[in-house]
Amino acid sequence: MSLNNTLQKTFLALLAGLILGLGPAQSVKAQFFGISLDTAIGYSAAKKGVIGGSVGITHPIPLVPNIGFSTLAFEELEEQQSTDASTQISMETKNKLSTINVFYNVPFPVVSMSLGFGYGTFKSQTTLTYLKNNVHQGTSPDSIKEQSIPVAEGFIHVGLPFWNIIEFHIGYHAFSAAAVQRDKGRSLDISGISGIDFKKVNYSGGMSTIGIQLAF
């Protein structure tokens, strides 16, 4: 079973648990200023673990959007061997995205729901390491500034409120960004290396979160 499928099933199970375990239906109303804290439990475009989440500031003023911030960081490591069996390229990519977002609390029976969108930057830095006959030939770190890409965000949070002052919720943040050219800006001469794929990589994907909201 793939990591993406596991995350999707976990998210759906949490959502079903929230809805089925609520008890008597009631109308949820935002009555206080509050802060929402969410941590990432996975990202569909990352092969390994991620660090990040989101923070939101809520208020009871009608029609005025709430404001928040999302961030996510993860690393990728890929090793490829050229058509010359003695030559190998290692690509270590560090990725970080951050967005500023606005969101609305949607009146909904039984559960609380928030819908939002945001915009920010996706930064990617790939370090190319060239090995020949297992001997280190050189390393080429790219410039992060050359790999700064706009990213758009859309998200939904569904939560279970208690006593109008605390809420437990799950969320899903979809991020969309242009593809990253991993060998862009390299200083290492790889013109004589064949069979290595430096194709563009698209790190657009979905971040699943769990969190809590506290009202004051």
LONU-525573 format. One record per residue (C-alpha): residue number from 1; x, y, z. Coordinates in nm, 4 decimals, decimal comma, padded with zeros to 6 digits. Layout:
+-----+----------+----------+----------+
!  nr !     east !    north !       up !
+-----+----------+----------+----------+
! NUM !        X !        Y !        Z !
...
+-----+----------+----------+----------+
***
This chain:
+-----+----------+----------+----------+
!  nr !     east !    north !       up !
+-----+----------+----------+----------+
!   1 !  00,0000 !  00,0000 !  00,0000 !
!   2 !  00,1405 !  00,3391 ! -00,0994 !
!   3 !  00,1980 !  00,6257 !  00,1430 !
!   4 ! -00,0540 !  00,8425 ! -00,0441 !
!   5 ! -00,3296 !  00,5801 ! -00,0127 !
!   6 ! -00,2538 !  00,5345 !  00,3559 !
!   7 ! -00,2801 !  00,9092 !  00,4194 !
!   8 ! -00,6059 !  00,9347 !  00,2283 !
!   9 ! -00,7624 !  00,6450 !  00,4207 !
!  10 ! -00,6429 !  00,7899 !  00,7534 !
!  11 ! -00,7916 !  01,1303 !  00,6675 !
!  12 ! -01,1272 !  00,9786 !  00,5660 !
!  13 ! -01,1380 !  00,7659 !  00,8802 !
!  14 ! -01,0777 !  01,0695 !  01,1008 !
!  15 ! -01,3459 !  01,2639 !  00,9155 !
!  16 ! -01,5973 !  00,9813 !  00,9551 !
!  17 ! -01,5125 !  00,9517 !  01,3240 !
!  18 ! -01,5786 !  01,3195 !  01,3810 !
!  19 ! -01,9176 !  01,3092 !  01,2092 !
!  20 ! -02,0421 !  00,9808 !  01,3587 !
!  21 ! -01,9298 !  01,0539 !  01,7133 !
!  22 ! -02,0936 !  01,3894 !  01,7592 !
!  23 ! -02,4157 !  01,3027 !  01,9352 !
!  24 ! -02,7129 !  01,5425 !  01,9076 !
!  25 ! -02,6916 !  01,7863 !  01,6191 !
!  26 ! -02,6419 !  02,1506 !  01,7024 !
!  27 ! -02,5601 !  02,4681 !  01,5182 !
!  28 ! -02,2005 !  02,5839 !  01,5589 !
!  29 ! -02,1458 !  02,9554 !  01,6110 !
!  30 ! -01,8184 !  03,1459 !  01,6297 !
!  31 ! -01,8433 !  03,3679 !  01,9382 !
!  32 ! -01,4859 !  03,4485 !  02,0349 !
!  33 ! -01,1466 !  03,5428 !  01,9069 !
!  34 ! -00,9275 !  03,2371 !  01,8834 !
!  35 ! -00,6119 !  03,0747 !  01,7573 !
!  36 ! -00,5941 !  02,7567 !  01,5510 !
!  37 ! -00,2824 !  02,5370 !  01,5619 !
!  38 ! -00,2392 !  02,2495 !  01,3152 !
!  39 !  00,0461 !  02,0083 !  01,2535 !
!  40 !  00,1146 !  01,8237 !  00,9283 !
!  41 !  00,0819 !  01,4445 !  00,9358 !
!  42 !  00,1767 !  01,3905 !  00,5711 !
!  43 !  00,2207 !  01,5414 !  00,2257 !
!  44 !  00,1273 !  01,3532 ! -00,0904 !
!  45 !  00,4294 !  01,4789 ! -00,2895 !
!  46 !  00,6854 !  01,3813 ! -00,0234 !
!  47 !  00,8335 !  01,0314 ! -00,0118 !
!  48 !  00,9432 !  01,0677 !  00,3510 !
!  49 !  00,8346 !  01,2609 !  00,6576 !
!  50 !  00,7453 !  01,6288 !  00,6615 !
!  51 !  00,7667 !  01,9139 !  00,9104 !
!  52 !  00,5092 !  02,1913 !  00,9143 !
!  53 !  00,1482 !  02,2846 !  00,9631 !
!  54 ! -00,0650 !  02,5954 !  00,9848 !
!  55 ! -00,1670 !  02,8697 !  01,2246 !
!  56 ! -00,4884 !  03,0705 !  01,2046 !
!  57 ! -00,6378 !  03,3677 !  01,3879 !
!  58 ! -01,0180 !  03,3687 !  01,4070 !
!  59 ! -01,2680 !  03,6375 !  01,5054 !
!  60 ! -01,6484 !  03,6719 !  01,5301 !
!  61 ! -01,6851 !  03,9689 !  01,2899 !
!  62 ! -01,9283 !  03,8770 !  01,0076 !
!  63 ! -01,8078 !  03,8884 !  00,6444 !
!  64 ! -01,4500 !  03,9774 !  00,7453 !
!  65 ! -01,2080 !  03,6935 !  00,6575 !
!  66 ! -00,9787 !  03,5335 !  00,9117 !
!  67 ! -00,6059 !  03,5199 !  00,8442 !
!  68 ! -00,3531 !  03,2406 !  00,8727 !
!  69 ! -00,0113 !  03,1062 !  00,7778 !
!  70 !  00,0961 !  02,7662 !  00,6406 !
!  71 !  00,4442 !  02,6179 !  00,6153 !
!  72 !  00,5888 !  02,2842 !  00,5069 !
!  73 !  00,9425 !  02,1454 !  00,4737 !
!  74 !  01,0665 !  01,8122 !  00,3410 !
!  75 !  01,3708 !  01,6566 !  00,1719 !
!  76 !  01,4201 !  01,4158 ! -00,1171 !
!  77 !  01,7235 !  01,2029 ! -00,2018 !
!  78 !  01,7631 !  01,0357 ! -00,5404 !
!  79 !  02,0640 !  00,8477 ! -00,6761 !
!  80 !  02,1027 !  00,7678 ! -01,0451 !
!  81 !  02,3652 !  00,5762 ! -01,2372 !
!  82 !  02,4718 !  00,6872 ! -01,5841 !
!  83 !  02,5117 !  00,4654 ! -01,8902 !
!  84 !  02,8739 !  00,4451 ! -01,7805 !
!  85 !  02,8436 !  00,2052 ! -01,4866 !
!  86 !  03,1270 !  00,3779 ! -01,3018 !
!  87 !  02,9480 !  00,7145 ! -01,2859 !
!  88 !  02,6774 !  00,8051 ! -01,0366 !
!  89 !  02,4912 !  01,1272 ! -00,9575 !
!  90 !  02,3281 !  01,1913 ! -00,6202 !
!  91 !  02,0569 !  01,4589 ! -00,6022 !
!  92 !  01,9582 !  01,5839 ! -00,2558 !
!  93 !  01,6688 !  01,8309 ! -00,2729 !
!  94 !  01,5498 !  02,0442 !  00,0176 !
!  95 !  01,2045 !  02,1955 ! -00,0218 !
!  96 !  01,0170 !  02,4523 !  00,1830 !
!  97 !  00,6921 !  02,6332 !  00,1137 !
!  98 !  00,5137 !  02,9073 !  00,3037 !
!  99 !  00,1869 !  03,0876 !  00,2399 !
! 100 ! -00,0306 !  03,3603 !  00,3856 !
! 101 ! -00,3966 !  03,2647 !  00,3683 !
! 102 ! -00,7453 !  03,3934 !  00,4409 !
! 103 ! -01,0381 !  03,1745 !  00,5396 !
! 104 ! -01,4023 !  03,1839 !  00,6396 !
! 105 ! -01,5872 !  02,9879 !  00,9040 !
! 106 ! -01,8897 !  02,8376 !  00,7290 !
! 107 ! -02,2109 !  02,7886 !  00,9330 !
! 108 ! -02,2799 !  02,4153 !  00,9268 !
! 109 ! -02,4949 !  02,1828 !  01,1387 !
! 110 ! -02,3203 !  01,9595 !  01,3918 !
! 111 ! -01,9587 !  02,0297 !  01,2904 !
! 112 ! -01,7545 !  02,3425 !  01,2322 !
! 113 ! -01,6072 !  02,4036 !  00,8892 !
! 114 ! -01,3502 !  02,6486 !  00,7517 !
! 115 ! -01,2674 !  02,7137 !  00,3875 !
! 116 ! -00,9666 !  02,9181 !  00,2776 !
! 117 ! -00,7124 !  03,0016 !  00,0129 !
! 118 ! -00,3604 !  03,1413 !  00,0192 !
! 119 ! -00,0562 !  03,2440 ! -00,1797 !
! 120 !  00,3156 !  03,2289 ! -00,1117 !
! 121 !  00,6478 !  03,0851 ! -00,2263 !
! 122 !  00,7952 !  02,7400 ! -00,2772 !
! 123 !  01,1749 !  02,7258 ! -00,2381 !
! 124 !  01,3794 !  02,4324 ! -00,3606 !
! 125 !  01,7535 !  02,3690 ! -00,3432 !
! 126 !  01,9161 !  02,0648 ! -00,5056 !
! 127 !  02,2726 !  01,9583 ! -00,4319 !
! 128 !  02,4286 !  01,7469 ! -00,7077 !
! 129 !  02,7111 !  01,5127 ! -00,6062 !
! 130 !  02,9186 !  01,3429 ! -00,8793 !
! 131 !  03,0859 !  01,0081 ! -00,8057 !
! 132 !  03,3099 !  00,8131 ! -01,0441 !
! 133 !  03,4360 !  00,4694 ! -00,9436 !
! 134 !  03,3038 !  00,5572 ! -00,5948 !
! 135 !  03,5414 !  00,8560 ! -00,5826 !
! 136 !  03,3920 !  01,1963 ! -00,5036 !
! 137 !  03,4368 !  01,4245 ! -00,8069 !
! 138 !  03,2564 !  01,7372 ! -00,6931 !
! 139 !  02,9453 !  01,8907 ! -00,5407 !
! 140 !  02,7273 !  02,1664 ! -00,6848 !
! 141 !  02,4744 !  02,3411 ! -00,4569 !
! 142 !  02,2175 !  02,5492 ! -00,6463 !
! 143 !  02,1165 !  02,8957 ! -00,5404 !
! 144 !  01,7896 !  02,8956 ! -00,3462 !
! 145 !  01,6966 !  03,2336 ! -00,4978 !
! 146 !  01,6986 !  03,0809 ! -00,8466 !
! 147 !  01,4459 !  02,8202 ! -00,7322 !
! 148 !  01,1844 !  03,0420 ! -00,5691 !
! 149 !  00,8464 !  02,9600 ! -00,7236 !
! 150 !  00,4969 !  03,1026 ! -00,6539 !
! 151 !  00,2591 !  02,8593 ! -00,4847 !
! 152 ! -00,1183 !  02,8731 ! -00,4424 !
! 153 ! -00,3106 !  02,7091 ! -00,1579 !
! 154 ! -00,6669 !  02,5982 ! -00,0953 !
! 155 ! -00,7825 !  02,4220 !  00,2198 !
! 156 ! -01,0691 !  02,2883 !  00,4267 !
! 157 ! -01,0875 !  02,2223 !  00,8011 !
! 158 ! -01,3631 !  02,0166 !  00,9645 !
! 159 ! -01,3851 !  02,0167 !  01,3421 !
! 160 ! -01,5752 !  01,9128 !  01,6529 !
! 161 ! -01,6336 !  02,2022 !  01,8971 !
! 162 ! -01,6670 !  02,1681 !  02,2741 !
! 163 ! -01,8219 !  02,4345 !  02,4999 !
! 164 ! -01,7578 !  02,7067 !  02,2364 !
! 165 ! -01,3999 !  02,7486 !  02,3618 !
! 166 ! -01,2139 !  02,4493 !  02,2225 !
! 167 ! -01,2273 !  02,2592 !  01,8951 !
! 168 ! -01,0481 !  01,9537 !  01,7600 !
! 169 ! -01,0266 !  01,9348 !  01,3829 !
! 170 ! -00,8673 !  01,7776 !  01,0789 !
! 171 ! -00,7675 !  01,9587 !  00,7617 !
! 172 ! -00,6516 !  01,9188 !  00,4064 !
! 173 ! -00,4359 !  02,1813 !  00,2310 !
! 174 ! -00,3851 !  02,1556 ! -00,1465 !
! 175 ! -00,0731 !  02,3319 ! -00,2801 !
! 176 ! -00,0086 !  02,4033 ! -00,6479 !
! 177 !  00,3289 !  02,5174 ! -00,7839 !
! 178 !  00,5230 !  02,5010 ! -01,1108 !
! 179 !  00,7723 !  02,2199 ! -01,1676 !
! 180 !  01,1287 !  02,2487 ! -01,0319 !
! 181 !  01,4299 !  02,2001 ! -01,2618 !
! 182 !  01,6682 !  02,0233 ! -01,0262 !
! 183 !  01,9916 !  02,0999 ! -01,2127 !
! 184 !  01,9168 !  02,4699 ! -01,2619 !
! 185 !  02,2041 !  02,6997 ! -01,1700 !
! 186 !  02,4545 !  02,4167 ! -01,1233 !
! 187 !  02,8264 !  02,4910 ! -01,1231 !
! 188 !  02,9298 !  02,1257 ! -01,1628 !
! 189 !  03,0162 !  02,0260 ! -01,5216 !
! 190 !  02,7996 !  01,7253 ! -01,6079 !
! 191 !  02,8038 !  01,7720 ! -01,9852 !
! 192 !  02,9921 !  01,4459 ! -02,0349 !
! 193 !  02,7481 !  01,2402 ! -01,8280 !
! 194 !  02,4775 !  01,0481 ! -02,0151 !
! 195 !  02,1760 !  00,8520 ! -01,8943 !
! 196 !  02,1015 !  01,0784 ! -01,5971 !
! 197 !  01,7497 !  01,2219 ! -01,5767 !
! 198 !  01,7392 !  01,5811 ! -01,4561 !
! 199 !  01,3750 !  01,6164 ! -01,5509 !
! 200 !  01,1557 !  01,8735 ! -01,3880 !
! 201 !  00,9859 !  01,7553 ! -01,0691 !
! 202 !  00,6444 !  01,8797 ! -00,9601 !
! 203 !  00,5979 !  01,8964 ! -00,5857 !
! 204 !  00,2345 !  02,0073 ! -00,5938 !
! 205 !  00,0250 !  01,7996 ! -00,3547 !
! 206 ! -00,1946 !  01,7790 ! -00,0486 !
! 207 ! -00,1015 !  01,8263 !  00,3180 !
! 208 ! -00,3151 !  01,6436 !  00,5771 !
! 209 ! -00,3296 !  01,8045 !  00,9226 !
! 210 ! -00,4727 !  01,7579 !  01,2688 !
! 211 ! -00,5114 !  02,0427 !  01,5130 !
! 212 ! -00,6879 !  02,2325 !  01,7864 !
! 213 ! -00,8527 !  02,5729 !  01,8114 !
! 214 ! -00,8721 !  02,7687 !  02,1348 !
! 215 ! -01,1098 !  03,0616 !  02,1890 !
! 216 ! -01,0504 !  03,3567 !  02,4214 !
+-----+----------+----------+----------+
***
